[in-house]
């Protein structure tokens, strides 16, 4: 019956929920994911479409794109001078700039301010510079960072959902990364 199928479909939609549902307490009032960062991400952030590893592999990070890695510095700590004390090394895409902690729903104010200044410097103030954000596969932090950059006025933002996991699984190399200040 058509009516029965229609109601069954609506029931499934309700069970899945919207990624920014008001009942979903893992999002803040501005739409950033604030907890449970590791989990399936079904939709790209508004204004920041997904980009495939194969497309990134064709880009030159010194000329074509600004790659922004937002994996947290697990066990690491940002010092007062902006440097990081790391508990373990981190590998990222070649040419990527690593900004630990900016993918959190509410990054610490000093980290958020340093991120805004650094991105402005790296893009030379060009709001239309191509920027790709990422973390790990099934991680909301790259999604949050893409959303944050859109709110900062950047217009050419892309989200690499598979992150460093997807990059390396396709045989692309990862290289040691140092946190940006």
C-alpha positions as CSV (number, residue, x, y, z in Angstrom):
1,X,0.0,0.0,0.0
2,X,1.4,3.4,-1.0
3,X,0.2,5.2,2.2
4,X,1.7,2.5,4.4
5,X,5.1,2.8,2.6
6,X,5.0,6.6,3.0
7,X,4.5,6.4,6.7
8,X,7.2,3.7,7.1
9,X,9.6,6.0,5.2
10,X,8.7,8.9,7.5
11,X,9.3,6.7,10.5
12,X,12.7,5.8,9.3
13,X,13.6,9.4,8.8
14,X,12.6,10.2,12.3
15,X,14.7,7.4,13.7
16,X,17.8,8.6,11.8
17,X,17.3,12.2,12.8
18,X,18.7,15.3,11.4
19,X,22.4,15.9,11.9
20,X,21.5,19.1,13.7
21,X,18.4,18.0,15.5
22,X,17.3,20.0,18.5
23,X,17.0,16.8,20.5
24,X,20.5,15.8,19.7
25,X,22.6,17.1,22.7
26,X,25.9,16.5,20.9
27,X,25.4,19.8,19.0
28,X,25.6,23.3,20.5
29,X,23.2,26.1,19.5
30,X,25.5,27.2,16.7
31,X,25.4,23.8,15.1
32,X,28.9,22.6,16.1
33,X,29.4,19.0,17.2
34,X,30.5,19.2,20.9
35,X,31.0,15.6,21.9
36,X,31.2,12.1,20.6
37,X,33.5,13.3,17.8
38,X,34.2,9.8,16.4
39,X,31.2,8.5,14.6
40,X,29.6,8.4,11.1
41,X,29.1,11.8,9.5
42,X,26.3,11.5,7.0
43,X,26.2,15.0,5.6
44,X,28.9,17.6,4.6
45,X,28.7,20.9,6.5
46,X,26.6,23.5,4.8
47,X,28.7,25.3,2.1
48,X,31.6,22.9,2.4
49,X,31.2,19.9,0.0
50,X,33.1,16.7,0.3
51,X,36.3,16.2,-1.6
52,X,37.8,12.9,-2.6
53,X,41.4,11.8,-1.9
54,X,42.0,11.5,-5.7
55,X,41.1,15.1,-6.2
56,X,43.4,16.2,-3.4
57,X,46.2,14.2,-4.9
58,X,46.1,16.4,-8.0
59,X,46.5,19.6,-6.1
60,X,49.7,21.3,-5.1
61,X,49.5,22.3,-1.4
62,X,52.0,25.2,-1.9
63,X,50.0,26.6,-4.8
64,X,46.5,25.3,-5.2
65,X,45.1,24.5,-1.8
66,X,45.5,25.1,2.0
67,X,45.3,21.7,3.7
68,X,44.1,22.0,7.4
69,X,44.5,19.0,9.7
70,X,42.5,19.4,12.9
71,X,43.3,16.1,14.7
72,X,43.6,16.8,18.4
73,X,47.1,16.6,20.1
74,X,46.2,13.5,22.2
75,X,47.8,14.0,25.6
76,X,49.5,17.2,24.2
77,X,49.3,20.7,25.7
78,X,49.5,24.1,24.2
79,X,52.0,26.3,26.0
80,X,51.6,30.0,26.8
81,X,54.0,30.9,24.0
82,X,51.8,29.1,21.4
83,X,54.1,26.0,21.1
84,X,52.8,22.5,21.8
85,X,54.2,19.9,24.2
86,X,53.2,16.6,22.4
87,X,52.7,13.2,24.0
88,X,53.1,11.5,20.7
89,X,54.0,12.4,17.1
90,X,51.4,13.0,14.4
91,X,51.6,12.2,10.7
92,X,49.5,14.1,8.1
93,X,49.1,14.7,4.4
94,X,52.1,16.3,2.8
95,X,51.9,20.0,2.9
96,X,49.1,20.1,5.5
97,X,49.1,22.6,8.4
98,X,48.2,20.9,11.7
99,X,45.9,23.0,14.0
100,X,45.3,20.7,17.0
101,X,42.0,21.3,18.9
102,X,40.3,23.7,16.4
103,X,37.9,21.0,15.4
104,X,36.3,20.9,18.8
105,X,32.8,22.3,19.1
106,X,34.2,25.1,21.4
107,X,37.9,25.4,21.1
108,X,39.7,27.3,23.8
109,X,39.7,31.0,23.0
110,X,43.5,31.3,22.6
111,X,43.5,28.4,20.1
112,X,40.5,29.8,18.2
113,X,42.2,33.2,17.9
114,X,45.5,31.8,16.8
115,X,43.7,29.7,14.2
116,X,41.9,32.7,12.8
117,X,45.2,34.7,12.6
118,X,47.1,31.8,11.1
119,X,44.5,31.0,8.4
120,X,44.4,34.7,7.5
121,X,48.2,34.7,7.2
122,X,48.3,31.5,5.2
123,X,45.6,32.6,2.8
124,X,47.2,36.1,2.6
125,X,43.7,37.4,3.5
126,X,42.1,35.9,0.4
127,X,38.7,34.6,1.5
128,X,38.3,32.7,-1.7
129,X,41.5,30.6,-1.3
130,X,40.7,26.9,-1.6
131,X,40.9,25.3,1.9
132,X,40.4,21.6,2.7
133,X,39.8,20.5,6.3
134,X,40.2,17.0,7.6
135,X,40.8,14.8,10.7
136,X,40.4,11.0,10.7
137,X,37.7,9.0,9.0
138,X,34.3,9.2,10.8
139,X,35.4,12.2,12.8
140,X,33.3,15.4,13.3
141,X,36.3,17.7,13.9
142,X,37.1,18.3,10.2
143,X,33.4,19.0,9.8
144,X,33.4,21.5,12.6
145,X,36.5,23.2,11.2
146,X,34.9,23.5,7.8
147,X,31.8,25.0,9.3
148,X,33.9,27.4,11.4
149,X,35.9,28.6,8.4
150,X,32.6,29.3,6.5
151,X,31.4,31.4,9.5
152,X,34.7,33.3,9.3
153,X,33.8,34.3,5.8
154,X,36.0,31.8,3.7
155,X,34.1,30.8,0.6
156,X,36.0,28.0,-1.0
157,X,36.0,25.4,1.8
158,X,36.0,21.6,1.2
159,X,35.7,18.8,3.6
160,X,37.8,15.6,3.3
161,X,35.7,13.2,5.2
162,X,38.1,10.2,5.0
163,X,40.9,12.2,6.5
164,X,44.4,10.8,7.1
165,X,42.9,7.3,7.4
166,X,41.4,7.4,3.9
167,X,44.5,9.1,2.5
168,X,46.9,6.3,3.7
169,X,44.5,3.5,2.9
170,X,44.8,4.5,-0.8
171,X,48.5,4.2,-0.6
172,X,49.3,7.9,-0.3
173,X,52.1,8.8,2.1
174,X,51.7,10.5,5.4
175,X,54.5,12.7,6.7
176,X,55.5,14.0,10.2
177,X,53.5,17.1,11.1
178,X,54.2,19.8,13.7
179,X,51.5,21.9,15.2
180,X,51.0,25.4,13.9
181,X,51.4,28.2,16.4
